[in-house]
Amino acid sequence: MVRISPRRSNVCAAISPARRSRTNGSSAMAQAMSCVQLKSAYSDGTTHLVMLPLEFMQRLAVLVPRPRLHLIRFHGVLAPHAGLRAAIVPGTAGKPGEHPEEHARAPARMGWARLLKRVFDIDVEHCAHCGGDLKIIAAIEEPAVIVRIITHLGLPARAPPRAPARPLALFRAA
């Protein structure tokens, strides 16, 4: 990273992306550098930072918070599970010892029926003929019972055999 004093700010103007298009790529250094103008000057008078694009991206990536990370944290009586929080925070007042009702929100995981609908477009919650709601009454997991039901329906109980791998001719003899 190069720090530029106010005297050398015209060099930064020549390197900045806006000026780069006007120079038609005449300078190799101008194509390889990024220039950032500071909001206020450093104590040594630096007003612009010139750095490689990769270095600039590294500096930006550090500022992005991790996913599902709360940016505001509360401690003491403002903490989420504090005993006195209901008495202090407005809108959560209730009888002592009584927990306020939880906000209704979607479950953390999708049910298997909804996953089948989302991934394979198989709707096991609605009838294919009349469109009425279906009720799931059982989930059969025992292999012996599954084989008996499948053979009763006249379907093969075993999966078809795997086909042998096709030869892959990477190097052909000429």
Backbone torsions as a table, in degrees:
resi	resn	phi	psi	omega
1	MET	NA	137.5	-179.0
2	VAL	-113.9	129.8	175.5
3	ARG	-98.3	135.9	-176.3
4	ILE	-114.1	129.5	177.3
5	SER	-79.4	167.5	-179.5
6	PRO	-57.0	-29.4	179.9
7	ARG	-67.4	-30.6	-176.4
8	ARG	-100.1	16.6	-178.3
9	SER	-66.0	-24.5	177.9
10	ASN	-68.2	-27.4	174.5
11	VAL	-65.7	-40.4	179.0
12	CYS	-66.1	-36.5	177.7
13	ALA	-63.9	-33.4	178.5
14	ALA	-74.1	-25.3	-176.8
15	ILE	-92.8	-21.2	-174.4
16	SER	-60.6	154.4	-177.6
17	PRO	-58.8	-32.2	-179.2
18	ALA	-65.9	-37.8	-179.6
19	ARG	-82.3	-22.0	-176.0
20	ARG	-60.9	-38.4	-179.0
21	SER	-68.0	-27.8	-179.6
22	ARG	-77.0	-26.2	-178.5
23	THR	-83.6	-8.0	179.2
24	ASN	57.6	34.9	175.6
25	GLY	69.9	30.7	-177.6
26	SER	-71.4	-26.7	-177.9
27	SER	-111.8	127.8	178.7
28	ALA	-67.1	-36.0	179.0
29	MET	-68.0	-35.9	-179.8
30	ALA	-64.4	-31.0	179.8
31	GLN	-78.8	-23.4	-173.2
32	ALA	-99.4	1.0	-175.5
33	MET	-119.8	151.0	173.7
34	SER	-118.0	143.6	-177.4
35	CYS	-120.4	133.5	178.8
36	VAL	-123.2	126.0	177.3
37	GLN	-88.7	129.4	-178.6
38	LEU	-77.0	149.8	178.9
39	LYS	-65.7	-42.3	174.7
40	SER	-138.0	151.9	-174.8
41	ALA	-70.5	147.1	173.5
42	TYR	-68.9	170.7	-179.3
43	SER	-64.9	-25.7	178.4
44	ASP	-87.6	3.9	176.8
45	GLY	95.0	3.3	-179.2
46	THR	-68.7	128.3	-180.0
47	THR	-115.1	-18.5	-177.8
48	HIS	-134.4	150.3	173.8
49	LEU	-118.5	129.2	178.2
50	VAL	-114.0	126.1	-177.9
51	MET	-149.2	166.7	176.3
52	LEU	-68.6	151.6	179.3
53	PRO	-58.5	-37.1	178.7
54	LEU	-65.3	-40.8	177.8
55	GLU	-65.0	-38.2	177.3
56	PHE	-63.3	-42.7	179.2
57	MET	-66.8	-35.7	177.2
58	GLN	-63.6	-40.8	178.7
59	ARG	-66.8	-35.6	177.9
60	LEU	-72.4	-38.0	-177.7
61	ALA	-64.6	-30.4	179.0
62	VAL	-65.3	-29.2	-176.1
63	LEU	-80.3	-14.5	-178.4
64	VAL	-82.4	124.6	-179.1
65	PRO	-72.7	155.6	177.4
66	ARG	-65.5	155.3	179.7
67	PRO	-65.5	148.5	178.4
68	ARG	56.6	34.5	178.4
69	LEU	-109.8	125.5	178.5
70	HIS	-73.8	132.3	-177.7
71	LEU	-87.3	-17.9	178.6
72	ILE	-119.1	126.1	-179.8
73	ARG	-118.8	139.1	-180.0
74	PHE	-114.7	142.9	179.1
75	HIS	-127.7	165.1	177.7
76	GLY	73.6	-137.6	-177.1
77	VAL	-73.2	-13.9	177.1
78	LEU	-89.9	-2.8	178.2
79	ALA	-64.3	153.5	-174.7
80	PRO	-57.6	-37.5	-176.9
81	HIS	-109.1	25.7	179.6
82	ALA	-71.6	142.9	-178.0
83	GLY	-67.0	-34.5	-177.2
84	LEU	-94.1	4.6	-177.3
85	ARG	-59.4	-41.2	-178.5
86	ALA	-62.7	-30.2	-179.7
87	ALA	-79.7	-21.1	-174.1
88	ILE	-102.8	-44.9	-175.0
89	VAL	-79.5	126.9	-179.0
90	PRO	-69.4	146.9	177.0
91	GLY	93.5	-9.8	178.1
92	THR	-113.8	16.2	-177.6
93	ALA	-68.9	135.5	178.5
94	GLY	-157.3	-175.6	178.4
95	LYS	-69.3	144.4	179.3
96	PRO	-62.1	137.5	-179.6
97	GLY	86.2	-10.4	179.8
98	GLU	-101.7	126.9	-179.4
99	HIS	-82.4	135.4	176.1
100	PRO	-65.5	147.7	-178.6
101	GLU	-63.3	140.5	178.5
102	GLU	-71.7	148.4	176.0
103	HIS	-67.7	137.4	178.0
104	ALA	-72.9	121.7	177.5
105	ARG	-143.3	165.6	-175.9
106	ALA	-65.3	148.3	177.9
107	PRO	-63.7	156.1	-176.6
108	ALA	-66.1	-32.9	-179.9
109	ARG	-118.7	148.0	175.8
110	MET	-80.3	146.0	175.0
111	GLY	-70.9	161.8	-176.0
112	TRP	-66.3	-32.3	179.3
113	ALA	-65.7	-41.5	179.2
114	ARG	-69.6	-34.3	176.1
115	LEU	-65.9	-40.2	176.4
116	LEU	-60.2	-41.6	179.4
117	LYS	-65.8	-41.1	-176.0
118	ARG	-71.9	-41.1	-173.9
119	VAL	-87.1	-49.3	-172.4
120	PHE	-105.6	-1.4	-176.5
121	ASP	58.4	39.9	175.3
122	ILE	-107.2	116.7	-177.4
123	ASP	-100.1	104.2	179.2
124	VAL	-95.8	4.9	179.7
125	GLU	-99.8	-12.5	-179.0
126	HIS	-130.3	144.2	179.9
127	CYS	-70.7	135.3	-179.2
128	ALA	-71.2	-25.3	-176.4
129	HIS	-88.8	-50.3	-174.6
130	CYS	-106.7	-15.1	179.8
131	GLY	84.6	3.3	-179.5
132	GLY	-73.2	164.5	-179.4
133	ASP	-74.7	136.9	175.3
134	LEU	-101.4	149.1	178.8
135	LYS	-113.7	126.4	178.8
136	ILE	-81.5	116.9	-176.0
137	ILE	-101.4	-20.1	179.8
138	ALA	-159.3	154.0	171.7
139	ALA	-124.0	109.1	-174.8
140	ILE	-87.9	123.8	-176.4
141	GLU	-119.6	-10.6	-178.6
142	GLU	-79.7	125.1	-176.5
143	PRO	-59.6	-37.8	-178.0
144	ALA	-64.6	-40.7	179.6
145	VAL	-69.1	-38.4	179.2
146	ILE	-63.5	-42.4	179.0
147	VAL	-63.1	-43.2	179.2
148	ARG	-61.4	-41.5	-179.4
149	ILE	-68.3	-42.6	-177.8
150	ILE	-67.4	-40.7	178.4
151	THR	-69.0	-33.5	176.5
152	HIS	-63.8	-34.2	179.2
153	LEU	-79.7	-4.6	178.7
154	GLY	81.8	20.1	179.2
155	LEU	-101.8	153.8	178.2
156	PRO	-67.7	134.0	-177.3
157	ALA	-83.5	-19.0	179.7
158	ARG	-106.2	150.4	176.4
159	ALA	-72.1	150.2	178.0
160	PRO	-63.6	151.8	-178.5
161	PRO	-66.3	150.8	179.2
162	ARG	-73.5	138.5	176.8
163	ALA	-75.2	147.6	177.6
164	PRO	-66.7	153.8	-178.9
165	ALA	-64.5	141.1	177.1
166	ARG	-75.1	142.3	179.2
167	PRO	-68.7	139.2	-179.8
168	LEU	-108.9	109.2	-176.6
169	ALA	-91.3	87.3	179.3
170	LEU	-78.3	-41.5	-177.5
171	PHE	-118.0	109.1	179.1
172	ARG	-96.6	135.6	177.5
173	ALA	-78.4	130.4	-177.8
174	ALA	-93.7	NA	NA
